[in-house]
Amino acid sequence: MILPIVAYGDPVLRKRARDINPDELDVKKLSDDMFETMYASSGIGLAAPQIGQGIRMFVVDGTAINEDEEEEDKDPSLEGFKKTFINPEIVDETGEEWGFEEGCLSIPGIRAEVYRPEVVVIRYFDTDWNEHEEEYDGMAARIIQHEYDHLEGKLFTDYLSPLKRQLLKKKLTDITKGKVDVDYRMRFPR
């Protein structure tokens, strides 16, 4: 089922999400719905707060980034990088911080360079409630860090300078009011 994406300005995007109990909900169904919603929105990651659920879960699929690349330009960190992360915890972030222009389905039409560490170690559960601890680098690490931020109530715009945020203020206000042109379903704050 394709769910509406929650727009910038909704309080759920600013709250720290809570852990999920194993018997609380059907995480496999929710994961399937989140992937379907993400693909319908042409995204590469989607966190539960972005569909209005304040729980610690996100899905990623970075494989599309490599699809149109020449073999030598493909990011090896994205090969088979399709996963669901439940109750994740970033254990470590290391390496040189590097900049990349990020966007967000909840903040359509705005992109900005964000600097993040190149390596992340994350502990999480999969949809069968098996625990994993894995290390990711490159673009895979960045996607994880971006989605993880959503669970902490943080958005990529929080990394921008005060001046850059001020310059984006009208665009962000327009998104909150629903004055945005997107080709996917959104839910705007009331």
Secondary structure as UniProt FT lines:
FT   STRAND          5..6
FT   TURN            8..9
FT   HELIX           11..14
FT   TURN            22..24
FT   HELIX           27..40
FT   TURN            41..42
FT   STRAND          45..47
FT   HELIX           48..51
FT   STRAND          57..61
FT   HELIX           63..67
FT   HELIX           71..73
FT   HELIX           76..78
FT   TURN            79..80
FT   STRAND          82..102
FT   TURN            105..106
FT   TURN            108..109
FT   STRAND          112..125
FT   TURN            127..128
FT   STRAND          131..137
FT   HELIX           138..151
FT   TURN            152..153
FT   HELIX           156..159
FT   HELIX           162..176
FT   TURN            177..178
FT   STRAND          186..187
//
